[in-house]
Each structure stands twice: as structure tokens, then as C-alpha cells.
Amino acid sequence: MINIKNLKNRFEKNFGKIEKIRPDEIREQTKEASHEKSDKKWIEEFKQKEIIAEEEKIQETRQTGGMISIANAQKKRQQREKQIEKILEEDLDQVYMELSPPNQMRFRQAGEETANLINNLLDKAKVKVAKILKLIKKWLSIIPSINNFFLEQTAKIKTDKILKIKRDKEN
């Protein structure tokens, strides 16, 4: 049977034969060994991360492309609405100034609503001219004591100008 003293003696005798290695060398050797093993893993992980990054870039471009097109569409829509508002307010400066302040505010709000509704109608593939004409007539009828002939004529002129915006956009 081997007792502890014998083991200790054997160890002490063989310890001198064992090559002494500094702790720094042990760390370097273990790092090198672990690097060789981990290099392969690291390369695989790196490739996977690259693939994931490329997929994320593709998804981002798809998302931002959609966002950009939505933003552009909204911007164009707002510009068209401003054009419609300008057409509606054309030649009505003097009439607007003659209105009382509450009627001015009501007229302005109704004009903005009308421009928005007309803009929505222009978004559709088939533009209904009669609806646009009706909206403009309704808006102009807010003006007290307006001549019916003037109302009809002004509404038709404004409708034609608004439809020209739609035609220009399509061409």
C-alpha cells in the first residue's frame, strides 16, 4: 500500500526532474491553445454576425424605403392641399375683408375643410367633378348676400384650376 509519505517523497524527487515553467509562460501557452480552439469558433461566430448584420441592413433599407415613400407622399399631399387653398382664396381678398370677424373665422375654417376634402377626392383614381363643384359652392355660400351667378362662375373656374393640378400631376 502506498502511504502519503511515500507519495510525498516521490513527488519531491520527481519535482526536480520536471521542467520548471514560469507562470507567464503557462498563461501564454494556455492562451495559445485556447486561441487555436477559439479561433475557429470566433471565425464561425464572426461569419454568423456578418450574415445577421447584412440581413438587418436589408430589412432597414426595406423599412426606410417604405418610410421615405410615405413621407414623400405626405409631403406631396400637403403641397397639393396648399395649392388648392391658394386657388380657393384667389380673387376673394376683398370679399373676405368685408366679412365680420366671426364670419371670417367660419369662412377660413370652412375653406380649410373644403381644401382637405377636395384633396381627398383628388387622391382617388376617378375624380368626381360634380362633388368638387358642390363643395366649392357650399363653401362660397357662406358669404352673405352673394350673387348666384358669381357663385356659379367662381365655383366652375376654381374647379377647372383644381382639376388642372390633377392633370399636371398625372403627366
Buried (B, 14 or more C-beta within 10 A) or exposed (E): EEEEEEEEEEEEEEEEEEEEEEEEEEEEEEEEEEEEEEEEEEEEEEEEEEEEEEEEEEEEEEEEEEEEEEEEEEEEBEEBBEBBBEBBBEEBEEBBEEBEEEBEEEBBEBBBEBBBBBBEBBEEEEBEEEEBBEBBBEBBEBBEEEEEEEBEEBBBBBBEBBBEBBEEEEE
